[in-house]
Amino acid sequence: MADLSLTAMLRATLQDAPLALPVHPAVASRAAALLTTGTADTEDFIALAGTDPVLAGNLLRAANSAYYAGLPKIRSLDEALSRIGVETAAQVIATACRNGQYPPQGQLHAHYLLPLWQHSLGCALGARWLAERCGYPGLAAPAHLAGLLHDFGKWLLLACFARLAADSRADNGPGDQLAAEVLSSMHVELGLQLVAEWHLPDQLVGAIGRHHQAKLDGEDLVVVLVRLANLGCHKVGLGWQSDPGLVLPTTSEAQFLGLDELSLAEYEIMLEDHFGLV
């Protein structure tokens, strides 16, 4: 494997045993506390999964598994909980948290996990906030889910990095710059692959596949909301990419949605307040 390029090693790793995606330790701790009570209900699990892409993805995966083939595809977390039930949801969450723990040698995993989680949650909260501000309350929940999972391929790449770091055949791993290039260039492809393999709802295809496209496609409002939420997170420095010079009111997304400077300033303040960025 040492003779392969980094991208080739990553693709080879994906062909090995299935990878468990990393759950943020703080979320895993909250999940453990919730599961210990034995009294968690549907709303508790929906609220918990709504803060972490891996938990949300696993619940949707369970609700759209082969066991339910022939039934309508589940498109939301509340539908997922209704289909699989609280007991199964608890098992799915516990398994995801247990499998999503990685050894300390995964330095890139440790370096990128918190910023990626903050960015994903920021896009989820932002897309929901923007949907409500623009007068689309019915899109708030799907926009939240799409924002949470728009970078889903990056979680798979982090799992690959962790496995490579633990593999004695591999070198010490890529530096930060190279890792950032790989995460940027491969995450859309792998995110779409996960949607297909996990039988996730088709509505996620747009958010995952088109959130970086140069041309705005205004036919899918959820995608537009996620794109603007994503730009807002970059503007305030939420994640490892930062673009403080970005002028949100001039973006095609803001103009399409008809958002003025005051609304977008309030959006930035919401993100900064939630994540303590000021």
Backbone hydrogen bonds, N-H to C=O, Kabsch-Sander energy under -0.5 kcal/mol:
donor,donor_aa,acceptor,acceptor_aa,energy
4,L,1,M,-1.8
9,M,5,S,-2.6
10,L,6,L,-2.5
11,R,7,T,-2.3
12,A,8,A,-2.4
13,T,9,M,-2.4
14,L,10,L,-1.8
15,Q,11,R,-0.8
15,Q,12,A,-0.7
16,D,12,A,-0.6
16,D,13,T,-1.1
21,L,19,L,-0.6
23,V,100,G,-0.8
27,V,24,H,-0.6
28,A,24,H,-2.7
29,S,25,P,-2.3
30,R,26,A,-1.8
31,A,27,V,-2.6
32,A,28,A,-2.4
33,A,29,S,-2.2
34,L,30,R,-2.2
35,L,31,A,-2.8
36,T,32,A,-2.0
37,T,33,A,-1.0
38,G,34,L,-0.7
38,G,35,L,-0.5
45,F,41,D,-1.9
46,I,42,T,-2.3
47,A,43,E,-2.4
48,L,44,D,-2.2
49,A,45,F,-2.8
50,G,46,I,-1.8
51,T,48,L,-1.8
52,D,49,A,-1.5
56,A,49,A,-0.5
56,A,52,D,-2.3
57,G,53,P,-2.9
58,N,54,V,-2.3
59,L,55,L,-2.1
60,L,56,A,-2.2
61,R,57,G,-2.3
62,A,58,N,-2.4
63,A,59,L,-2.1
64,N,60,L,-1.0
64,N,61,R,-0.5
65,S,62,A,-1.1
68,Y,65,S,-1.8
69,A,66,A,-1.8
71,L,68,Y,-2.1
80,A,76,S,-2.0
81,L,77,L,-2.5
82,S,78,D,-1.9
83,R,79,E,-2.0
84,I,80,A,-2.6
85,G,81,L,-2.1
88,T,84,I,-0.6
89,A,85,G,-2.1
90,A,86,V,-2.4
91,Q,87,E,-1.7
92,V,88,T,-2.6
93,I,89,A,-2.6
94,A,90,A,-2.5
95,T,91,Q,-2.4
96,A,92,V,-2.4
97,C,93,I,-2.4
98,R,94,A,-2.2
99,N,95,T,-3.0
100,G,96,A,-1.5
101,Q,98,R,-0.9
106,G,103,P,-1.6
107,Q,105,Q,-2.1
110,A,106,G,-2.1
111,H,107,Q,-2.4
112,Y,108,L,-2.3
113,L,109,H,-1.9
114,L,110,A,-0.6
116,L,112,Y,-2.4
117,W,113,L,-2.6
118,Q,114,L,-2.7
119,H,115,P,-2.5
120,S,116,L,-2.6
121,L,117,W,-2.6
122,G,118,Q,-2.6
123,C,119,H,-2.5
124,A,120,S,-1.9
125,L,121,L,-2.9
126,G,122,G,-2.7
127,A,123,C,-2.7
128,R,124,A,-2.0
129,W,125,L,-2.5
130,L,126,G,-2.9
131,A,127,A,-2.1
132,E,128,R,-2.1
133,R,129,W,-2.5
134,C,130,L,-2.3
135,G,132,E,-1.0
136,Y,131,A,-3.2
139,L,136,Y,-1.9
140,A,137,P,-1.2
143,A,139,L,-2.5
144,H,140,A,-2.1
145,L,141,A,-2.3
146,A,142,P,-2.5
147,G,143,A,-2.6
148,L,144,H,-2.3
149,L,145,L,-1.8
150,H,146,A,-0.7
150,H,147,G,-0.5
152,F,149,L,-1.9
154,K,151,D,-1.9
155,W,151,D,-0.7
155,W,152,F,-0.9
156,L,152,F,-1.2
157,L,153,G,-1.9
158,L,154,K,-2.2
159,A,155,W,-1.8
160,C,156,L,-1.9
161,F,157,L,-2.7
162,A,158,L,-2.4
163,R,159,A,-2.1
164,L,160,C,-2.7
165,A,161,F,-2.5
166,A,162,A,-1.5
167,D,163,R,-0.6
167,D,164,L,-0.9
168,S,166,A,-0.6
170,A,167,D,-1.6
179,A,175,G,-2.7
180,A,176,D,-2.4
181,E,177,Q,-2.0
182,V,178,L,-2.4
183,L,179,A,-2.8
184,S,180,A,-2.2
185,S,181,E,-2.6
186,M,182,V,-2.3
187,H,183,L,-1.1
190,L,186,M,-2.2
191,G,187,H,-2.2
192,L,188,V,-2.4
193,Q,189,E,-1.6
194,L,190,L,-2.1
195,V,191,G,-2.0
196,A,192,L,-1.9
197,E,193,Q,-2.7
198,W,194,L,-2.9
199,H,196,A,-0.6
200,L,195,V,-2.1
204,L,201,P,-1.8
205,V,202,D,-1.7
206,G,202,D,-0.6
207,A,203,Q,-0.8
208,I,204,L,-2.6
209,G,205,V,-2.9
210,R,206,G,-2.4
211,H,207,A,-0.6
213,Q,210,R,-0.6
218,G,216,L,-0.7
220,D,217,D,-0.9
221,L,219,E,-0.7
224,V,220,D,-1.8
225,L,221,L,-2.6
226,V,222,V,-2.4
227,R,223,V,-2.6
228,L,224,V,-2.2
229,A,225,L,-2.4
230,N,226,V,-2.7
231,L,227,R,-2.1
232,G,228,L,-2.4
233,C,229,A,-2.0
234,H,230,N,-1.9
235,K,231,L,-2.3
236,V,232,G,-2.0
237,G,233,C,-0.6
237,G,234,H,-0.6
238,L,233,C,-3.2
239,G,237,G,-1.0
243,D,234,H,-2.9
246,L,243,D,-2.0
248,L,246,L,-0.8
250,T,247,V,-1.3
251,T,248,L,-1.9
255,Q,251,T,-2.2
256,F,252,S,-2.2
257,L,253,E,-2.0
258,G,254,A,-0.9
259,L,254,A,-2.2
264,L,260,D,-2.0
265,A,261,E,-2.2
266,E,262,L,-2.3
267,Y,263,S,-1.9
268,E,264,L,-2.1
269,I,265,A,-2.2
270,M,266,E,-2.3
271,L,267,Y,-2.0
272,E,268,E,-2.6
273,D,269,I,-2.9
274,H,270,M,-2.3
275,F,271,L,-2.1
276,G,272,E,-0.6
276,G,273,D,-0.5
277,L,272,E,-2.4
278,V,272,E,-0.5
